């Protein structure tokens, strides 16, 4: 009888832990979606949109690297991609239009300013690890590369991200 009770307790704990993890992941995804949608649809300057995008993506990469179960990690990154790809494309399009209007001196200034961003170190540290973990999923490697490219051609290429 004690063995059955112990098994039921263990099964209940496992189920509740799994349920909590799924709930937490869904909360993360909803927060990412809300942030990216707000950024894409706002009238704030393109540089601020890019800052918000990269900061959000750093959180996402950090979360994605902490998954142990490959099936759960795939579901997480796939859902992020499916929910947010259009918002990311909009933000990057706005950023490219803005960068395209800059003269050489302004581009250098933006490049220097970007190297001072607090999120840059985390992005540079996480992006290669993230690409390596998810290298079999072309959609997420492509998305990570797009965001890295959005950091400006000068900085992104110089940093090798």
Phi, psi and omega per residue, in radians:
X1 nan -0.677 3.129
X2 -1.162 -0.615 3.117
X3 -1.108 -0.703 3.134
X4 -1.158 -0.775 3.131
X5 -1.086 -0.746 3.124
X6 -1.099 -0.772 3.120
X7 -1.070 -0.767 3.129
X8 -1.121 -0.691 3.102
X9 -1.119 -0.797 3.128
X10 -1.094 -0.765 3.115
X11 -1.098 -0.723 3.116
X12 -1.115 -0.742 3.114
X13 -1.133 -0.723 3.123
X14 -1.108 -0.788 -3.136
X15 -1.119 -0.769 -3.114
X16 -1.185 -0.642 3.107
X17 -1.135 -0.758 3.119
X18 -1.121 -0.748 3.117
X19 -1.087 -0.719 3.119
X20 -1.145 -0.694 3.140
X21 -1.127 -0.764 3.127
X22 -1.124 -0.724 3.124
X23 -1.083 -0.766 3.141
X24 -1.116 -0.759 3.127
X25 -1.098 -0.722 3.113
X26 -1.144 -0.620 3.083
X27 -1.145 -0.762 3.093
X28 -1.021 -0.830 -3.118
X29 -1.084 -0.700 3.114
X30 -1.129 -0.683 3.113
X31 -1.147 -0.756 3.099
X32 -1.051 -0.813 -3.108
X33 -1.071 -0.777 -3.141
X34 -1.089 -0.794 -3.129
X35 -1.096 -0.852 -3.077
X36 -1.205 -0.651 3.094
X37 -1.113 -0.773 3.125
X38 -1.060 -0.797 3.133
X39 -1.091 -0.804 -3.088
X40 -1.124 -0.624 -3.054
X41 -1.638 -0.046 -3.085
X42 -1.490 2.926 3.101
X43 -1.825 0.377 3.121
X44 -1.285 2.782 3.139
X45 -1.005 2.592 -3.086
X46 -1.016 -0.628 3.135
X47 -1.100 -0.695 3.094
X48 -1.191 -0.621 3.071
X49 -1.081 -0.777 3.134
X50 -1.119 -0.734 3.088
X51 -1.002 -0.829 3.135
X52 -1.096 -0.714 3.120
X53 -1.071 -0.870 -3.078
X54 -1.166 -0.690 3.093
X55 -1.061 -0.749 3.110
X56 -1.153 -0.699 -3.117
X57 -1.184 -0.580 3.067
X58 -1.083 -0.770 3.089
X59 -1.048 -0.792 -3.128
X60 -1.066 -0.807 3.131
X61 -1.084 -0.745 3.123
X62 -1.055 -0.778 3.101
X63 -1.106 -0.781 -3.114
X64 -1.127 -0.537 3.131
X65 -1.322 -0.302 -3.097
X66 -1.553 -0.030 3.094
X67 -1.309 2.430 3.086
X68 -1.722 -0.759 -3.101
X69 -1.369 2.050 -3.108
X70 -1.041 -0.612 -3.140
X71 -1.155 -0.744 3.124
X72 -1.188 -0.679 -3.136
X73 -1.151 -0.704 3.106
X74 -1.081 -0.810 -3.140
X75 -1.033 -0.711 -3.121
X76 -1.116 -0.897 -3.099
X77 -1.208 -0.604 3.116
X78 -1.141 -0.769 -3.134
X79 -1.160 -0.711 3.079
X80 -1.009 -0.849 -3.131
X81 -1.044 -0.869 -3.088
X82 -1.091 -0.689 -3.101
X83 -1.319 -0.533 -2.902
X84 -2.073 -0.103 -3.058
X85 -0.986 -0.732 -3.111
X86 -1.177 -0.611 3.109
X87 -1.240 -0.703 3.107
X88 -1.107 -0.767 3.110
X89 -1.063 -0.690 3.130
X90 -1.133 -0.804 3.136
X91 -1.086 -0.799 -3.137
X92 -1.163 -0.602 3.082
X93 -1.129 -0.785 3.090
X94 -1.065 -0.699 -3.136
X95 -1.148 -0.758 -3.142
X96 -1.127 -0.694 3.101
X97 -1.080 -0.777 3.139
X98 -1.107 -0.830 -3.127
X99 -1.121 -0.594 3.138
X100 -1.138 -0.417 -3.131
X101 -1.546 -0.099 -3.099
X102 -1.424 2.511 3.024
X103 -1.481 3.093 -3.045
X104 -1.028 -0.797 -3.117
X105 -1.088 -0.714 3.129
X106 -1.172 -0.652 3.109
X107 -1.118 -0.707 3.100
X108 -1.116 -0.752 3.121
X109 -1.067 -0.778 3.113
X110 -1.107 -0.737 3.110
X111 -1.042 -0.784 3.109
X112 -1.135 -0.730 3.119
X113 -1.101 -0.686 -3.127
X114 -1.136 -0.640 3.135
X115 -1.149 -0.290 3.140
X116 -1.663 -0.041 -3.098
X117 -1.152 2.395 -3.093
X118 -1.146 -0.443 -3.114
X119 -1.437 -0.255 -3.007
X120 -1.073 -0.771 -3.141
X121 -1.043 -0.788 3.124
X122 -1.096 -0.726 3.132
X123 -1.095 -0.795 -3.122
X124 -1.118 -0.636 3.124
X125 -1.261 -0.724 -3.023
X126 -1.453 -0.632 -3.024
X127 -0.968 -0.836 3.137
X128 -1.127 -0.678 3.116
X129 -1.133 -0.731 -3.123
X130 -1.142 -0.792 3.107
X131 -1.076 -0.691 -3.133
X132 -1.139 -0.777 -3.120
X133 -1.129 -0.657 -3.048
X134 -1.897 0.408 -3.050
X135 -1.091 -0.375 3.126
X136 -1.385 -0.133 3.142
X137 -1.923 1.653 -3.035
X138 -0.987 -0.611 -3.086
X139 -1.087 -0.649 -3.097
X140 -1.444 -0.563 3.058
X141 -1.146 -0.721 3.117
X142 -1.120 -0.738 3.134
X143 -1.112 -0.758 3.119
X144 -1.095 -0.712 3.115
X145 -1.154 -0.665 3.106
X146 -1.081 -0.763 -3.120
X147 -1.173 -0.737 3.092
X148 -1.046 -0.728 3.118
X149 -1.143 -0.506 3.125
X150 -1.235 -0.263 -3.140
X151 -1.235 0.004 -3.122
X152 1.841 2.456 3.132
X153 -1.011 -0.656 -3.113
X154 -1.107 -0.909 -3.054
X155 -1.317 -0.786 -3.098
X156 -1.038 -0.803 -3.133
X157 -1.210 -0.668 -3.122
X158 -1.144 -0.592 -3.114
X159 -1.507 -0.210 3.136
X160 1.287 0.502 3.137
X161 -1.845 nan nan
